[in-house]
């Protein structure tokens, strides 16, 4: 059996646990962060700051590695990866995140905490993904 599914499962579990511990499965936290002139909640800023620190460490370690631990080579983005489609998708993602207070990771993690709202969010997200595929002919 390939070890990739096991690595993906462990990685996803750690990521989901981090989201839950950080309170990111609660849409009110995200909307509270965006409410700059009301009851502002800085929790998301601390979660993002922690992620930036971890990623900075990961980039420093990656520069010293010949290849990843569980792959033949690195697959790193470059400036050519930034396209109008990517920017538009990122903008749409941000608007949806601000309205719903969830994004895909916390949406799946929220299934354990608030299954009905999470299912509604995930169904809408998957429908949007399907619509894009149909419109682009993929």
N, C-alpha and C positions, 0 to 999 in steps of 0.2 A: 504494500500500500504506500502511496505517495505521502510524504510528510507535509505537503503544502496545505491540504485541508485542515490538518491539525494545527499548523502554525496560524492559519487564518482564523480558526475558531478561538484559539488562545488570545490572539491579538484583538479580535473583536470583543471578546469577553472582558479583557482589561480595559479597552476603550469604553465599552458600555458601563462598566463599573465606575470608571472615572467620571463619565457624564452624570451618572446617578449620584455619586458622592458630591460632585460639584453643584448639584441642584439643577443641572441643565435639562432634566426631563420635565421640569415645571415651566410651562409656557409663561407663567406670570413673572418668572425671573428674567426671562429674555425681554418681555415687554417692559418690565420695570427698568431694565438697563437702557432701553430706548426712550424712556420717559424722562428726558433731561430736565424739564422744568416742573415736574410733579414729584412723585414719590420715587426718586431715582434709586435704583438698586445696583451697587457696584460689583455684585458677585461675578457677573460675566466678565468684567474687566480683569478680575483676579484669575479666573479660569484661563482667559486668553493670555494673560501675562505668564502664567505657569506653562502654558503650551509653547510660548515663544522661547522661554528658557530651556525647556526640554529639547526643542527643535534646534536651538543654537548649539547645544551640547552634541546632538546627533550629527549636525553638519560638521562639527569639529572632529568627531570620531570618524565619520565617513571619509574625510579627506585623507586619513591615515590608513584606510583599508584598501586592499587590492580588489576585493570583491565582497559582496554581502555574505553573511553567514549561511543563508539558505538559498542562494541563487548564484548563477554563473557570472552575472555582471549587474551593474547599477543601471537603472532606467530613470534618468534625471531630466527634468524639464529644461527647456532653454527658451530664449526670447522669441524664437520662431513659433512657439506654441501659443502665443497670445494672438487670437483671431477675433474678428467682430462677433462671431458666434459664441466664443468663450466669454467675452465681455458681456454680451446680451444675456447669456445664461446665468452669469454671476449676478447681474443686476436683478433678474427675475428671481433667482434664489434668495437674494437679500430682501426683496420686497415680500416674498412669501414667508420668509423666516420672521420678518417683523410683524406681519399680520397674524400668522398662526402661533408664533412663539416656539416653533419646533423646526428642526431640519432633519434630514434622514436618520442620522445616528441617534439623536435623542428621541425621534419618533418611534424607532424600533425599541429602544430601551423603555420608553413610556408604556409599551404594551403590558409590562409587568405592574405598572403603577395605576394607570388610568386607561384600561383597554379600549373603551368605546371611543373617547376622543382621539386616541392614537390610531385606531382603525380607520376613523373618518379621515384623519390627516393622511395616513398611508395610502388609502384608496384614492384620494384626490391626487397625491403625488404620483402614484403609478398611472393614473388616468392621464395626467399631464405628460408623463414620459411616453406613453403609448401614442398620444396625439402628435408629439414631436416626431416620433418614428414614422407615423403614417404620413405626415406632411412632408417629411424629407425623403420618403420612399426607401427607408432602410429595412 
